Amino acid sequence: MLNLDAIYRTTMQSVPYSYAVIENLLPKAASLELAASFPQEQFRLSIGEGYGYLWSEMLASNEDIAVPA
């Protein structure tokens, strides 16, 4: 199911951190099915310095975590 050749042809990037963009890793039908099955509820947008992404409501925020005195 995975296109291993797509992994082999991908170049790792190192700026601003280590990552890789793997094109065509899954067949189109599998990609669409995976995207359609991803949960859409109980996510909120979290915006900070230079980023914006969705956090699940299941994750604790810093307000929820007690800091030892």
C-alpha positions in Angstrom: 0.0 0.0 0.0 2.9 2.4 0.7 4.9 3.7 -2.2 8.3 2.8 -0.9 9.9 4.4 -4.0 8.5 7.8 -3.0 10.3 7.4 0.4 13.6 6.5 -1.3 13.4 9.5 -3.6 12.6 12.0 -0.8 15.4 14.3 0.5 15.5 15.1 4.2 15.4 18.8 5.0 17.1 20.3 8.0 15.9 23.9 8.1 14.2 25.0 10.3 14.1 21.4 11.7 14.5 17.9 10.3 11.5 16.9 8.1 10.6 15.4 4.8 7.7 15.9 2.4 6.8 12.6 0.8 4.7 13.0 -2.4 2.4 10.2 -3.4 3.1 8.0 -0.4 -0.4 6.5 -0.5 -2.6 5.7 -3.5 -5.1 8.6 -4.1 -8.1 6.5 -3.0 -6.4 5.6 0.3 -5.4 9.2 0.9 -9.0 10.4 0.4 -10.3 7.6 2.7 -7.8 8.5 5.4 -8.6 12.2 5.2 -12.3 11.5 5.4 -11.9 9.3 8.5 -9.9 11.9 10.4 -11.8 13.3 13.4 -13.3 16.8 12.7 -14.8 17.5 16.1 -13.4 18.8 19.4 -10.4 20.5 17.8 -9.5 24.2 18.3 -7.1 26.4 16.5 -4.0 27.3 18.6 -2.0 30.3 17.3 1.4 31.3 18.6 4.7 32.8 17.4 4.8 31.8 13.7 2.5 28.8 14.0 -1.1 27.8 13.9 -2.4 24.3 14.3 -5.2 22.2 15.7 -5.0 20.7 19.1 -7.4 18.0 20.3 -9.5 19.0 23.3 -8.1 15.9 24.9 -4.7 17.6 25.3 -4.1 19.6 28.5 -3.4 23.3 28.1 -0.9 25.1 30.4 -3.9 26.4 32.4 -4.8 22.8 33.2 -1.3 21.9 34.5 -0.4 22.7 38.1 3.0 24.2 38.6 4.8 23.1 41.8 5.5 25.9 44.1 
